[in-house]
Amino acid sequence: MPLPSFFGWRVERKKDKIMAKTTPAKFVQEVRQETSKVTWPTRRETVVSTATVFVMAIIAAMFFFLVDQLLSVSVRFLLGMGA
């Protein structure tokens, strides 16, 4: 008897699933096969990507610092109006 679906997801019992036994040697062989399919970035691509991440992090940090300072001055001004 099939199990009901929950929000479109099919629920399965663990005993219904049969997992193939894999030896460690077979696992390493499969990992090597998959690794050989990967397109690795060149040194230049890695350096450019790293530099881009650092620049964007610095820009984001400056933006949030300025917004924080603006909000801080605004709150101090509003709280100072009542005194």
N, C-alpha and C positions, 0 to 999 in steps of 0.2 A: 504494500500500500504506500503510495507516494506521500511524502510529508507536505504540508501546506506551505505556500510561499509567503514570505513576510516582506512587504514593501517591494515585491518583485524579485527578491532574492530567494533562491532555492535552498532549502535546508536539507542537509544530507546527514545520515547517521555515519559515524566513524566505521562501524563494522561493514557498511556497504562499500566503502572505499578500499580497494586493494592496492597497496603501494608496492612497486617493484623493488626488490632488494638490490642494492648497488654495492659492489665491493669498493674498498678504498682505491684500488688501482684503476678501476673503471671510472670512478669519480674524478681522479686526477687527469685521466685521459680526456674526459669530457670538458674539464675546466681548460685544459690546454687548447682543445679545439675551439672553444668559444673565445679564448683570449686571442687566438690567431686571427679572429674575425674583426677584432677591435681596430679602429683607425685611430692611432695615437697622434696627439698634436705634436707639431714641431717645437723646437726650443723657442723660436721666435713667437709662435702663437701663444705659448705658455707665458712668455714674458709680457706680451701685449695684454693678454687677459688679466694677468696679475696686476699690472699697472693700472688698467681700467678699474678693477675692483678697488684698489687703494684710492684712486682719484674720486670715485663715486662715494666711497665711505667718508672721505674728507669733506666733500661737498654736502653730504647729508648731515654730518656732524655740525658744520657751520650753519646750515639752515635751521636745525633744531635748536642750536645755541641762540641764534637770533630770535626765533619765535619764543623761546623760553624767556629771554631777556625782555622782549616786548610785553609778554603776558605778566611778567613780574613787575615791571614799571606800571602797567595798567592797574593791577590789583593794588599796589601800594598807593597809587593816586586815588583810587576809589575808596580805599579804607581811610586814607588821610583826609578825605572830604568831610567825614563825620566828626573829626576831632577838633 
